[in-house]
C-alpha cells in the first residue's frame, strides 16, 4: 500500500508544480507583454485549480498509509501555496524517507535512501 500511496502522491505533487508554473507563465504573457489576449490564463487557471484540489485530496488520503506525523501533513499542505513548492516537498520527502511508509519492507516501499544492516 505504501508504494502505491507514494507513487500517487509524487505524481500529484509534480503535476501541481507544473500546473502552477504554467499558470505563472500564462500570467506573465497576459500581464507582462500584452493585455490584448488572455494568454491562456482562464484555461490554465481552471486546470491548476483542479490539480490543486486533487493534490490536497491525495495528500489527505496518503498521510496515514505513509505514516506521516501531523507536522509533515501540514508541511505538505502548505507546500501547495507557493509556486513549485510541492515539487520541492516531494523531493525532500523522498530524500528523508517520508515516502517509504511504516511498512516499507512488507509493502515494497521505495527505500531508496535507507540502508539495511545485515543481521550478524
C-alpha distances in whole Angstrom, upper triangle without the diagonal:
4,6,5,6,9,10,11,12,14,16,17,18,20,21,23,24,26,27,29,31,32,33,35,36,37,39,41,42,43,45,46,48,49,48,50,46,43,41,38,37,37,34,33,33,31,28,27,27,25,23,23,22,19,18,19,17,14,15,15,12,10,12,11,7,9,11,14,18,20,22,19,18,22,22,19,21,25,24,24,28,29,29,27,25,22,22,23,21,18,20,21,17,16,19,19,15,14,11,10,9,10,9,9,11,9,6,8,8,11,14,17,19,18,21,21,24,25,26,30
4,5,5,6,9,10,10,12,14,15,16,18,20,21,22,24,26,27,28,30,31,33,35,36,37,39,41,42,43,44,46,47,47,48,45,42,40,37,36,36,34,32,31,30,28,26,27,25,22,22,22,19,17,18,16,13,13,14,12,8,10,9,6,6,9,11,15,17,19,16,15,19,19,17,19,22,21,22,25,27,27,24,22,19,19,20,17,15,17,17,13,13,16,15,12,10,8,7,6,8,7,7,10,9,6,7,6,9,11,14,16,15,18,18,22,23,25,28
4,5,5,6,9,10,10,12,14,15,17,18,20,21,23,24,26,27,28,30,32,33,34,36,38,39,40,42,42,44,46,46,47,44,41,38,36,35,35,33,30,31,30,27,26,26,24,21,22,22,19,17,19,18,14,14,16,14,10,12,13,9,9,12,14,18,20,21,18,17,21,20,18,20,23,21,22,26,27,26,23,22,19,18,19,17,14,15,16,13,12,15,15,12,11,8,7,8,11,10,8,10,10,7,6,4,6,10,12,14,15,17,18,21,23,25,29
4,5,5,6,9,10,11,12,14,16,17,18,20,21,22,24,26,27,28,30,32,33,35,36,37,39,40,41,43,44,44,45,42,38,36,33,33,33,30,28,28,27,24,23,24,21,19,20,19,16,15,17,15,12,13,15,12,9,12,13,10,10,14,15,19,21,22,19,18,21,21,18,19,23,21,21,25,26,25,23,22,18,18,20,18,15,17,18,15,14,17,18,15,14,10,10,10,13,12,11,13,13,9,9,8,10,13,15,18,18,21,22,25,27,29,32
4,5,5,6,9,10,11,12,14,15,16,18,20,21,22,24,26,27,29,30,31,33,35,36,37,39,39,41,43,42,44,40,37,35,32,31,31,29,27,27,25,23,22,22,20,17,17,17,14,12,14,12,9,9,11,8,6,9,10,7,7,11,12,15,17,18,15,14,17,17,14,16,19,18,18,22,23,23,21,19,16,16,18,15,13,15,16,13,13,16,16,13,11,8,9,9,12,12,11,14,14,11,11,9,11,14,16,18,18,21,22,26,28,29,33
4,6,5,6,9,10,10,12,14,15,16,18,20,21,23,24,26,27,29,30,31,33,35,36,37,38,40,41,41,43,40,36,34,32,31,31,29,26,26,26,23,21,22,20,17,17,18,15,13,14,14,10,10,12,11,8,10,11,9,7,11,11,15,17,18,14,13,17,16,13,15,18,16,17,21,22,21,18,17,14,13,15,13,9,12,13,10,9,13,13,10,9,5,7,8,12,12,11,14,15,11,11,8,8,11,12,15,15,19,20,24,26,28,32
4,5,5,6,9,10,11,12,14,16,17,18,20,21,23,24,26,27,28,30,32,33,34,36,37,38,40,40,41,38,35,32,30,29,29,27,24,25,24,21,20,21,19,16,17,17,14,12,15,14,11,12,14,13,10,13,15,12,11,15,15,19,20,21,17,16,19,18,15,17,20,18,17,21,22,21,18,18,14,13,16,14,10,12,15,12,11,14,16,13,12,9,10,12,15,15,13,16,16,13,12,10,9,13,13,16,18,21,22,26,28,30,34
4,6,5,6,9,10,11,12,14,16,16,18,20,21,22,24,26,27,28,30,32,33,34,35,37,38,38,39,36,32,30,27,27,27,24,22,22,21,18,17,18,16,13,14,14,10,9,12,11,7,9,12,10,8,12,14,12,11,15,15,19,19,20,17,15,18,18,14,15,18,16,16,19,21,20,17,17,13,13,16,14,11,14,16,13,13,17,18,16,14,11,13,13,17,17,16,19,19,15,15,13,13,16,17,19,21,24,25,29,31,33,37
4,5,5,6,9,10,10,12,14,15,16,18,20,21,23,24,26,27,29,30,31,33,33,36,37,37,38,35,32,30,27,26,26,24,21,21,21,18,16,17,15,12,12,13,10,8,10,10,6,7,10,9,7,9,12,11,10,13,13,16,16,17,13,12,15,14,10,12,15,13,12,16,18,17,15,14,10,11,13,11,8,11,13,10,11,14,15,14,11,9,12,12,16,17,16,19,19,16,16,13,13,16,16,18,20,23,25,28,31,33,36
4,5,5,6,8,10,11,12,14,15,17,18,20,21,23,24,26,27,29,30,32,32,34,36,36,37,34,31,28,26,25,26,24,21,21,21,18,16,18,16,13,13,15,12,10,12,13,10,10,13,13,11,13,15,14,12,16,15,18,19,18,15,14,16,15,11,14,16,13,13,17,17,16,13,13,9,8,11,10,6,9,11,9,9,13,14,13,11,9,12,14,17,18,16,19,20,17,16,13,12,15,14,16,18,22,24,28,30,33,36
4,6,5,6,8,10,11,12,14,15,16,18,20,21,22,24,26,27,28,30,31,32,34,34,35,32,28,26,23,23,23,21,18,19,19,15,14,16,14,11,12,14,11,9,12,13,10,11,15,14,12,15,18,16,15,19,18,21,21,21,18,17,19,17,14,15,17,15,14,17,18,16,13,14,10,10,13,12,9,12,15,13,13,16,18,17,15,12,15,17,20,21,19,22,23,19,18,16,14,18,17,20,22,25,27,31,33,36,39
4,6,5,6,9,10,10,12,14,15,16,18,20,21,22,24,26,27,28,29,31,32,32,33,30,27,25,22,21,21,19,16,17,16,13,11,13,11,7,8,10,7,5,9,10,7,9,12,12,11,13,17,16,15,18,17,20,19,20,16,15,16,15,11,12,15,12,11,14,15,14,12,12,9,9,13,12,10,13,15,14,14,17,19,18,16,13,16,17,21,22,21,24,24,21,20,18,17,20,20,22,24,27,29,33,35,38,41
4,6,5,6,9,10,11,12,14,15,17,19,20,21,23,25,26,27,28,30,31,31,33,30,27,24,22,21,22,20,17,17,17,14,12,13,13,9,9,11,9,6,9,11,9,9,13,13,12,13,17,17,15,18,16,18,18,18,14,13,14,13,9,10,12,9,8,12,12,11,9,9,5,6,9,8,6,10,12,11,12,15,16,16,14,12,16,17,21,22,21,24,25,22,21,18,17,19,19,20,22,26,28,32,34,37,40
4,5,5,6,9,10,11,12,14,15,17,18,20,21,23,24,26,26,28,29,30,31,28,25,23,21,20,21,19,16,17,17,14,12,14,14,10,11,14,12,9,13,15,12,13,16,17,16,17,20,20,18,21,19,22,22,21,17,17,18,16,12,14,15,12,11,14,13,11,8,9,7,5,9,10,8,10,13,13,13,15,17,18,16,14,18,19,23,24,22,25,26,23,22,19,17,20,19,20,23,26,29,32,35,38,41
4,5,5,6,9,10,10,12,14,15,16,18,20,21,22,24,25,26,28,28,29,26,22,20,18,17,18,15,13,14,14,10,9,11,11,7,9,11,10,8,12,14,12,13,16,17,16,18,22,21,20,23,21,24,23,23,20,18,19,18,14,15,16,13,11,14,14,12,10,12,9,9,12,13,11,13,16,16,16,19,21,21,19,17,20,22,25,26,25,28,28,25,24,21,20,23,22,24,26,30,32,36,38,41,44
4,6,5,6,9,10,11,12,14,15,16,18,20,21,22,23,25,26,26,28,25,21,19,17,16,16,15,12,12,12,9,7,9,9,6,6,9,9,7,10,12,11,12,15,16,16,17,21,21,20,22,20,22,21,21,18,16,17,15,12,12,13,10,8,10,11,9,8,9,7,8,11,12,11,14,16,16,17,19,21,21,19,17,21,22,26,27,26,29,30,26,26,23,22,24,23,25,27,31,33,37,39,42,45
4,5,5,6,9,10,11,12,14,15,17,19,20,21,21,24,25,25,27,24,21,19,17,16,18,16,13,13,14,12,9,12,13,9,9,13,12,10,13,15,14,14,17,19,18,19,23,23,21,23,21,23,22,21,18,17,17,15,12,13,13,10,8,10,9,6,4,7,6,6,9,10,10,12,14,15,16,18,20,21,19,18,21,23,26,28,26,30,31,28,27,24,22,24,23,24,26,30,33,36,39,42,45
4,5,5,6,9,10,10,12,14,15,16,18,20,20,22,23,24,25,22,19,17,15,14,16,14,11,12,14,11,9,12,13,10,11,14,14,12,15,18,16,17,20,21,21,22,26,25,24,26,24,26,26,25,22,21,21,19,16,16,17,13,12,13,12,9,7,10,10,9,12,14,13,14,17,18,18,20,23,23,22,20,24,25,29,30,28,31,33,29,28,25,23,26,24,26,29,32,35,38,41,44,47
4,5,5,6,9,10,10,12,14,15,16,18,19,21,22,22,23,20,17,14,12,11,13,11,7,8,10,7,5,9,10,7,8,12,12,11,14,16,16,17,20,21,21,22,26,26,25,27,25,27,26,25,23,21,21,19,17,16,16,14,11,12,12,9,9,12,11,11,14,16,15,17,20,20,21,23,25,26,24,22,26,27,31,32,30,33,34,31,30,27,26,28,27,28,31,35,37,41,44,46,50
4,5,5,6,9,10,11,12,14,15,16,17,19,21,21,23,20,17,14,13,11,13,12,9,9,11,9,6,9,11,9,9,13,13,12,14,17,17,17,20,22,22,23,26,27,25,27,25,26,25,24,22,20,19,18,15,15,14,12,9,9,9,6,7,10,10,11,13,14,15,17,19,20,21,23,25,25,23,23,26,27,31,33,31,34,36,32,31,28,27,29,28,29,31,35,38,41,44,47,50
4,5,5,6,9,10,11,12,14,15,15,17,19,20,22,19,16,14,13,12,14,14,10,11,14,12,9,13,15,12,12,16,17,15,17,20,20,20,23,25,24,25,29,29,27,30,27,29,28,26,24,23,22,20,18,18,17,14,12,12,10,7,7,11,11,11,13,16,16,17,19,21,22,23,25,26,25,24,28,29,33,34,32,36,37,34,33,29,27,29,28,29,32,35,38,42,44,47,50
4,5,5,6,9,10,11,12,14,15,16,17,18,19,16,13,11,9,9,12,10,7,9,11,10,8,12,14,12,13,16,17,16,19,21,21,22,25,26,26,27,31,31,29,32,30,31,30,29,27,25,25,23,21,20,20,17,15,15,13,10,11,14,14,14,17,19,19,20,22,24,24,26,28,29,28,26,30,31,35,36,34,38,39,35,34,31,29,32,30,31,34,38,41,44,47,50,53
4,5,5,6,9,10,10,12,13,15,16,16,17,15,11,9,8,6,9,9,5,6,9,9,7,10,12,12,12,15,16,16,18,21,21,21,24,26,26,27,31,31,30,32,30,31,30,28,26,25,24,22,20,19,19,17,14,13,12,9,11,14,15,15,18,20,20,22,24,25,26,28,30,31,29,28,31,32,36,37,36,39,40,37,36,33,31,34,32,33,36,40,43,46,49,52,55
4,5,5,6,9,10,10,11,13,15,15,18,15,13,10,11,9,12,12,9,9,13,13,10,13,16,15,14,18,19,18,20,23,23,23,26,28,28,29,32,33,31,33,30,32,30,28,27,26,24,22,21,20,18,16,14,13,11,8,10,14,15,15,17,19,20,21,23,25,26,27,29,31,29,28,32,33,37,39,37,40,41,38,37,34,32,34,33,33,36,40,43,46,49,52,55
4,5,5,6,9,10,10,11,13,14,16,14,12,9,9,9,13,13,10,11,14,14,12,15,18,17,17,20,21,20,23,25,25,26,28,30,30,31,35,35,33,36,33,35,33,32,29,29,27,25,24,23,22,19,17,17,14,11,13,16,17,17,19,21,22,23,25,27,28,29,31,32,31,30,34,35,39,40,39,42,43,40,38,36,33,35,34,34,38,41,44,47,50,53,56
4,5,5,6,9,10,11,11,12,13,10,8,5,6,5,9,10,7,9,12,12,12,14,17,16,17,20,21,21,23,25,26,26,29,31,31,32,36,36,35,37,35,36,34,33,31,30,29,27,25,24,23,21,19,18,16,13,15,19,19,20,22,24,24,26,28,29,30,32,34,35,33,32,36,37,41,42,40,44,45,41,40,37,35,38,36,37,40,44,47,50,53,56,59
4,5,5,6,8,10,10,10,13,11,8,7,8,6,10,11,9,9,13,14,13,15,18,18,17,20,22,22,23,26,27,27,29,31,32,33,36,37,36,38,35,36,34,32,31,30,28,26,25,24,22,21,18,16,15,13,15,18,20,20,22,24,25,26,28,30,31,32,34,36,34,33,37,38,41,43,42,45,46,43,42,39,37,39,38,38,41,45,48,51,54,57,60
4,5,5,5,7,9,10,13,12,10,8,11,9,13,15,12,13,17,17,16,18,21,20,20,23,25,24,26,29,29,29,32,34,34,35,38,39,37,39,37,38,36,34,32,31,30,28,27,26,24,22,20,18,16,14,16,19,21,21,22,25,26,27,29,31,32,33,35,36,35,34,38,39,43,45,43,46,47,44,43,40,38,40,38,39,42,45,48,51,54,57,60
4,6,6,6,7,8,10,9,8,5,9,9,12,14,12,14,17,17,17,19,22,21,22,25,26,26,28,30,31,31,34,36,36,37,41,41,39,42,39,40,39,37,35,34,33,31,29,28,27,25,23,21,19,17,19,22,23,23,25,28,28,29,31,33,34,35,37,39,37,36,40,41,45,47,45,48,49,46,45,42,40,42,40,41,44,47,50,54,56,59,62
4,6,6,6,6,8,6,5,5,8,7,11,13,12,12,16,17,16,18,21,21,22,24,26,26,28,30,31,31,34,36,36,37,41,42,40,42,40,41,39,37,36,34,33,31,30,28,27,26,23,21,20,18,20,23,25,25,27,29,30,31,33,35,36,37,39,40,39,38,41,43,46,48,46,49,50,47,46,43,41,44,42,43,46,49,52,56,59,61,64
4,6,6,6,9,9,9,9,11,10,13,16,14,14,18,19,18,20,23,23,23,26,28,27,28,31,32,32,35,37,37,38,42,43,41,43,40,41,39,37,36,35,33,31,30,29,27,25,23,21,19,18,20,23,25,26,27,29,31,32,33,35,36,37,39,41,39,39,42,43,47,49,47,51,52,49,48,45,43,45,43,43,47,50,53,56,59,62,65
4,6,8,11,11,11,10,13,13,16,18,16,17,20,21,20,22,25,25,25,28,29,29,30,33,34,34,36,38,39,39,43,44,42,44,41,42,40,38,37,36,34,32,31,30,28,26,24,22,20,18,20,23,25,26,27,29,31,31,33,35,36,37,39,41,39,39,43,44,47,49,48,51,52,49,48,45,43,44,42,43,46,49,53,56,59,62,65
4,7,9,10,11,10,13,14,17,19,17,18,22,22,22,24,27,27,27,30,31,31,33,35,36,36,39,41,41,42,46,46,44,46,44,45,43,41,40,39,37,35,34,33,31,29,27,25,23,21,23,26,28,28,29,32,33,33,35,37,38,39,41,43,42,41,45,46,50,52,50,53,54,51,50,47,44,46,44,45,48,51,55,58,61,64,67
4,5,7,9,9,13,13,16,18,17,18,21,22,22,24,27,27,27,30,32,32,33,36,37,37,40,41,42,43,47,47,46,48,45,46,44,43,41,40,38,37,35,34,32,31,29,27,25,23,25,28,30,30,32,34,35,36,38,40,41,42,44,45,44,43,47,48,52,53,52,55,56,53,51,48,46,49,47,47,51,54,57,60,63,66,69
4,6,7,9,12,12,14,16,16,17,20,21,21,23,25,26,26,29,31,31,32,35,36,36,38,40,41,42,46,47,45,47,45,46,43,42,41,39,37,36,35,33,32,30,28,26,25,23,26,28,30,30,32,34,35,36,38,40,41,42,44,46,44,43,47,48,51,53,52,55,56,53,52,49,47,49,48,48,51,55,58,61,64,67,70
4,7,9,12,13,14,16,17,18,20,22,23,24,26,27,28,30,32,33,34,36,37,38,40,42,43,44,48,48,47,50,47,48,46,45,43,42,40,39,37,36,34,33,30,29,28,26,28,31,32,33,35,37,37,39,41,42,43,45,47,48,46,45,49,50,53,55,53,56,57,54,53,50,49,51,49,50,53,57,60,63,66,69,72
4,6,8,9,11,13,14,15,17,18,19,21,23,24,25,27,29,30,31,33,34,35,37,39,40,41,45,45,44,47,44,45,44,42,41,39,38,37,35,33,32,31,28,26,26,23,25,29,29,30,32,34,35,36,38,39,40,42,44,45,43,42,46,47,50,52,50,53,54,51,50,47,45,48,46,47,51,54,57,60,63,66,69
4,5,6,7,9,10,11,13,15,16,17,19,21,21,23,25,26,27,29,31,32,34,35,36,38,41,42,41,43,41,42,40,39,37,36,34,33,31,30,29,27,24,23,23,20,23,26,26,27,29,31,31,33,35,36,37,39,41,42,40,39,42,43,47,48,47,50,51,47,46,44,42,45,44,45,48,51,54,57,60,63,66
4,5,8,9,9,11,13,14,15,17,19,19,20,23,24,25,27,29,29,30,33,34,35,36,40,40,39,41,39,41,39,38,36,34,33,32,30,28,28,26,23,22,21,18,20,24,24,24,27,29,29,30,33,34,35,37,39,40,38,37,40,41,45,46,45,48,49,45,44,41,40,42,41,42,45,48,51,55,57,60,63
4,6,6,6,8,10,11,12,14,16,16,18,20,21,22,24,26,26,28,30,31,32,34,37,37,37,39,37,39,37,36,34,32,31,30,28,26,26,24,21,21,20,18,19,22,23,23,26,27,27,29,31,32,33,35,37,38,36,34,38,39,43,44,42,45,46,42,41,39,37,40,39,40,43,47,49,53,55,58,62
4,6,5,6,8,10,10,12,14,15,15,18,19,20,22,24,25,26,28,29,31,32,35,36,35,37,35,36,34,33,32,30,29,28,26,24,23,22,19,18,18,15,18,20,21,22,24,26,26,28,30,31,32,34,36,36,34,33,37,38,41,42,41,44,45,42,41,38,37,39,38,40,42,46,48,52,55,57,61
4,6,5,6,9,10,11,12,14,15,17,19,20,21,23,24,26,27,29,30,32,35,36,35,37,35,36,34,34,32,30,29,29,26,24,24,23,20,19,19,18,20,22,22,23,26,27,27,30,32,32,33,36,37,38,35,34,37,38,41,43,42,45,45,42,41,39,38,40,40,41,44,47,50,53,56,58,62
4,5,5,6,9,10,11,12,14,16,17,18,20,21,22,24,26,27,28,30,33,34,33,36,34,36,34,34,32,29,29,28,25,24,24,23,19,19,20,17,19,22,21,22,25,26,26,28,30,30,31,34,36,36,34,32,35,36,39,40,39,42,43,39,39,36,35,38,37,39,42,45,47,51,54,56,60
4,5,5,6,8,10,10,12,14,15,16,18,20,21,22,24,25,26,28,31,32,31,33,31,33,31,31,29,27,26,25,23,21,21,19,16,16,16,14,15,18,18,18,21,22,22,24,27,27,28,30,32,33,30,29,32,33,37,38,37,40,40,37,36,34,33,35,34,36,38,42,44,48,51,53,57
4,6,5,6,9,10,10,12,14,15,16,18,20,21,23,24,25,27,30,31,30,32,30,31,29,29,27,25,24,23,21,19,19,18,15,14,15,13,15,18,17,19,21,22,22,25,27,27,28,31,32,33,30,29,32,33,36,38,37,40,41,37,37,34,33,36,35,36,39,42,45,48,51,54,57
4,5,5,6,9,10,11,12,14,15,17,18,20,21,23,24,26,29,30,29,32,30,31,29,29,28,25,24,24,22,19,20,19,16,16,17,16,17,19,18,20,23,23,23,26,28,28,29,32,33,33,30,29,32,32,36,37,36,39,40,36,36,33,33,36,35,37,39,43,45,49,51,53,57
4,5,5,6,8,10,11,12,14,15,16,18,20,21,22,24,27,27,27,30,28,30,28,28,26,24,24,23,20,19,20,18,15,15,17,15,15,18,16,17,21,21,20,23,25,25,26,29,30,30,28,26,29,30,33,34,33,37,37,33,33,30,30,33,32,34,36,40,42,46,48,50,54
4,5,5,6,9,10,10,12,14,15,16,18,20,21,22,25,26,25,28,26,27,25,25,23,21,20,20,17,15,16,15,11,12,13,11,12,14,13,14,17,18,18,20,22,22,24,26,28,28,25,24,27,28,31,33,32,35,35,32,32,29,28,31,30,32,34,38,40,44,46,49,52
4,6,5,6,9,10,11,12,14,15,17,18,20,21,24,25,25,27,25,26,24,24,23,20,19,19,17,14,15,15,11,12,14,13,14,16,14,17,19,19,19,22,24,23,25,28,29,29,26,25,28,28,31,33,32,36,36,32,33,30,29,32,32,33,35,39,41,45,47,50,53
4,5,5,6,9,10,11,12,14,16,16,18,20,23,24,24,26,24,26,24,25,23,20,20,20,17,15,17,16,13,14,16,15,16,17,15,17,20,20,19,22,24,23,24,28,28,28,25,23,27,27,30,31,31,34,34,30,30,28,28,31,31,32,34,38,40,44,46,48,52
4,5,5,6,9,10,10,12,14,15,16,18,21,21,21,24,22,24,23,23,20,18,18,18,15,13,15,14,10,13,14,13,13,14,12,13,17,16,15,19,21,20,21,24,25,25,22,20,24,24,27,28,28,31,31,27,27,25,24,27,27,29,31,34,36,40,43,45,48
4,5,5,6,9,10,11,12,14,15,17,20,21,20,22,20,22,20,20,18,15,15,15,12,10,12,11,7,9,12,11,12,12,10,13,15,15,15,18,19,19,20,23,24,24,21,20,23,23,26,28,28,31,31,28,28,25,25,27,27,28,30,34,36,40,42,45,48
4,5,5,6,9,10,11,12,14,16,19,20,20,22,20,21,19,20,18,15,15,16,13,11,13,13,10,12,15,15,15,15,13,16,18,17,17,20,21,20,22,25,25,25,22,20,24,23,26,28,27,31,31,27,28,26,26,28,29,30,32,35,37,41,43,45,49
4,5,5,6,8,10,10,12,14,17,17,18,20,19,21,19,20,18,15,16,17,13,12,14,14,11,14,16,16,16,16,13,15,18,16,15,19,20,19,20,23,24,23,20,18,21,21,24,25,25,28,28,24,25,22,23,25,26,28,29,33,34,38,40,42,46
4,5,5,6,9,10,10,12,15,16,15,18,16,18,17,17,15,12,13,13,9,9,11,10,8,11,14,13,13,12,9,11,14,12,12,15,17,15,17,20,20,20,17,15,19,18,22,23,23,26,26,23,23,20,20,23,23,25,26,30,32,35,38,40,43
4,6,5,6,9,10,11,14,15,15,17,15,16,14,15,13,10,11,12,9,7,10,10,8,11,14,15,15,13,11,14,16,13,13,17,18,16,18,21,21,20,17,16,19,19,21,23,23,27,27,24,25,22,22,24,25,26,27,31,33,36,39,41,44
4,5,5,6,9,10,13,14,14,16,15,17,15,17,15,12,13,14,11,10,13,14,12,14,18,18,18,17,14,16,19,16,15,19,20,18,19,23,22,21,18,16,19,18,21,22,23,26,25,22,23,21,22,24,26,27,28,32,33,36,39,40,44
4,5,5,6,9,11,11,12,14,13,16,15,17,14,11,13,14,11,10,14,13,12,15,18,18,17,16,12,14,17,14,13,17,17,15,16,20,20,18,15,13,16,15,18,19,19,23,22,19,20,18,18,21,22,24,25,28,29,33,35,37,41
4,5,5,6,9,11,10,12,10,12,12,13,10,7,10,10,7,7,11,11,10,14,16,17,16,14,11,13,15,12,11,15,15,12,14,18,17,16,12,12,15,14,16,18,18,22,22,19,20,17,18,20,21,22,23,26,28,31,34,36,39
4,6,6,8,10,11,12,10,12,11,13,11,8,10,12,9,9,12,13,13,15,19,20,19,17,14,17,18,15,15,18,18,15,17,20,19,18,14,14,16,15,17,19,19,23,23,20,21,19,20,22,24,24,25,28,29,33,35,37,40
4,6,7,8,10,11,11,13,13,15,13,10,13,15,12,12,16,16,15,19,21,22,21,19,16,18,20,17,15,19,19,16,18,21,20,18,15,13,15,13,15,17,18,21,20,17,19,17,18,21,23,24,24,28,28,32,34,35,39
4,6,5,6,8,9,12,12,14,12,9,13,14,11,12,16,15,15,19,21,22,20,18,15,16,18,14,13,16,16,13,14,17,17,14,11,10,11,10,12,13,14,17,17,14,16,13,15,17,19,20,20,24,25,28,30,32,35
4,6,5,6,5,8,9,11,8,6,10,11,9,11,14,14,15,18,21,22,20,18,15,17,17,14,13,16,15,12,14,17,15,13,10,9,11,9,11,13,14,18,18,16,17,14,16,17,19,20,20,23,24,27,30,31,34
4,5,5,6,8,10,13,11,9,13,15,13,14,18,18,19,22,24,26,24,21,19,20,21,17,16,19,18,15,16,19,17,15,11,11,12,9,9,11,13,17,16,14,16,14,17,18,20,21,20,23,24,27,29,30,33
4,5,8,11,13,15,13,12,16,17,15,16,20,20,20,24,26,26,24,22,19,20,21,18,16,18,18,14,15,18,16,13,11,10,10,7,8,9,10,14,13,11,13,11,14,15,18,19,18,21,21,25,26,28,31
4,6,9,12,13,11,10,14,14,13,15,18,17,18,22,24,24,22,20,17,18,18,15,13,15,14,11,11,14,13,10,7,6,7,4,6,8,9,13,13,11,12,10,11,12,15,16,15,19,19,22,25,26,30
4,7,10,11,10,10,13,14,13,16,18,18,20,23,25,26,24,21,19,20,20,16,15,17,16,12,13,16,13,11,8,9,9,5,6,9,10,14,14,13,15,12,14,14,17,17,16,19,19,22,25,25,29
4,7,8,6,6,10,10,10,12,15,15,17,20,21,23,21,18,16,18,17,13,13,15,13,10,13,14,12,10,7,9,10,8,9,12,13,17,17,16,17,14,15,15,18,17,17,20,21,24,27,28,31
4,5,5,6,9,10,11,13,14,16,18,20,22,24,23,19,17,20,18,15,16,18,15,12,15,17,13,13,10,12,13,11,11,15,16,20,20,19,21,18,19,18,20,20,19,22,23,26,28,29,33
4,5,5,6,9,10,10,12,14,16,18,20,22,22,18,17,20,19,15,16,19,16,14,17,19,16,16,12,15,16,14,15,18,19,23,23,22,24,21,22,22,23,23,22,26,27,29,32,33,36
4,5,5,6,9,10,10,12,15,16,18,20,20,16,15,18,16,13,15,17,14,13,16,17,14,15,12,15,17,15,16,20,20,24,25,24,25,21,22,21,23,21,21,25,26,29,32,33,36
4,5,5,6,9,10,10,13,15,17,19,17,14,13,15,13,10,11,13,11,9,13,14,11,12,8,11,13,12,14,17,18,21,22,21,22,18,18,18,19,18,19,22,24,27,30,31,35
4,5,5,6,9,10,11,14,16,18,17,14,12,15,14,11,12,15,13,11,14,16,14,14,10,12,15,13,15,18,19,22,23,21,22,19,19,20,21,21,21,25,26,29,32,34,37
4,5,5,6,8,10,12,14,17,16,13,12,15,15,11,13,16,14,13,17,18,16,17,13,15,18,17,19,22,22,26,27,25,26,22,22,23,24,23,24,28,29,32,35,37,40
4,5,5,6,9,10,12,14,14,10,10,12,11,8,11,13,11,10,14,15,14,15,12,14,17,17,19,22,22,25,27,25,25,21,21,21,22,21,22,26,28,31,34,36,39
4,6,5,7,10,11,13,12,9,7,10,10,7,8,11,10,9,12,14,14,14,11,12,15,15,18,21,20,24,25,23,23,19,19,20,20,20,21,25,27,30,33,35,39
4,5,6,8,11,13,13,10,9,12,12,10,12,15,14,13,16,18,17,18,14,15,19,18,20,23,23,27,27,25,26,22,22,23,24,24,25,29,31,34,37,39,42
4,5,6,8,11,12,9,9,12,12,10,12,15,14,14,17,19,18,19,16,17,21,20,23,26,26,29,30,28,28,25,24,25,25,25,26,30,32,35,39,40,44
4,5,6,8,8,5,5,8,8,7,9,12,11,12,15,16,16,18,15,16,19,20,23,25,24,28,29,27,27,23,22,23,23,22,24,28,31,34,37,39,42
4,6,7,8,6,6,9,10,9,11,14,14,14,17,19,19,20,17,17,21,21,24,27,26,29,30,28,28,24,23,25,25,25,27,31,33,36,39,42,45
4,7,9,8,8,12,12,12,14,17,17,17,20,21,22,23,20,21,24,25,27,30,29,33,34,31,31,28,27,28,28,28,30,33,36,39,42,45,48
4,6,6,8,11,11,11,14,16,16,17,20,21,21,23,21,21,25,26,29,31,30,34,35,33,32,29,27,28,27,27,30,33,36,39,42,45,48
4,6,8,9,10,12,13,15,16,17,19,20,22,23,21,21,25,26,30,32,30,34,35,32,32,28,26,28,27,27,29,33,36,39,42,45,48
4,6,6,7,9,10,11,13,15,16,17,19,20,19,19,22,24,27,29,27,31,32,30,28,25,23,24,23,23,26,30,33,36,39,42,45
4,5,5,6,8,10,10,12,14,15,16,18,16,16,20,21,25,27,25,29,30,28,27,23,22,23,22,21,24,28,30,34,37,39,43
4,5,5,6,9,10,10,12,14,15,16,14,14,17,19,22,24,23,26,27,25,24,20,19,20,20,20,22,26,29,32,35,38,41
4,5,5,6,9,10,11,12,14,15,14,13,17,19,22,24,22,25,27,24,23,20,17,19,18,18,21,24,27,31,34,36,40
4,5,5,6,9,10,11,12,14,13,13,17,19,22,24,22,25,28,25,24,20,18,19,17,17,20,23,26,29,33,35,38
4,5,5,6,8,10,10,12,10,11,14,16,19,21,20,23,25,23,22,18,16,17,16,16,18,22,25,28,31,34,37
4,5,5,6,9,10,11,9,8,12,14,17,19,17,21,22,20,19,15,13,14,14,14,17,20,23,26,29,32,35
4,5,5,6,9,10,10,10,13,15,18,20,18,21,23,21,19,16,13,14,12,12,15,18,21,25,28,31,34
4,5,5,6,8,8,9,12,14,17,19,17,21,23,21,20,16,14,14,13,12,14,17,20,24,27,29,32
4,6,5,6,5,6,9,11,14,16,14,18,20,18,17,13,11,12,11,11,13,16,19,22,25,28,31
4,6,5,6,5,8,11,14,15,13,16,18,16,15,11,8,9,8,8,11,14,17,20,23,26,29
4,6,8,9,10,13,15,17,14,17,20,19,17,13,11,9,8,6,9,13,16,19,22,25,28
4,6,8,9,11,13,15,13,16,19,18,17,13,11,10,10,8,9,12,15,18,21,24,27
4,5,5,8,10,12,10,13,15,14,13,10,8,7,8,7,7,11,13,16,19,22,25
4,6,6,9,12,10,14,16,15,14,10,10,10,11,11,11,15,16,20,23,25,28
4,6,9,11,9,13,14,12,11,8,7,8,10,11,11,15,17,20,23,25,28
4,7,8,5,9,11,9,9,5,6,6,8,10,9,12,13,17,19,21,25
4,6,5,9,10,9,10,7,9,9,12,13,12,15,15,19,21,22,26
4,6,8,9,9,11,9,11,11,14,15,13,15,15,17,19,20,24
4,6,5,6,8,7,11,10,14,15,13,15,14,17,18,19,23
4,6,6,6,4,7,7,11,12,10,12,12,15,16,18,22
4,6,5,6,9,8,12,13,11,12,10,13,14,15,19
4,6,8,11,11,15,17,15,16,14,16,17,18,21
4,6,9,11,14,16,15,17,16,19,19,21,24
4,7,8,11,14,13,14,14,17,18,20,23
4,6,9,11,11,13,13,17,19,21,24
4,5,9,9,12,13,17,19,21,25
4,6,5,8,9,13,15,18,21
4,6,8,11,14,17,20,23
4,7,10,13,16,19,22
4,7,10,13,16,19
4,6,10,13,15
4,6,9,12
4,6,9
4,6
4
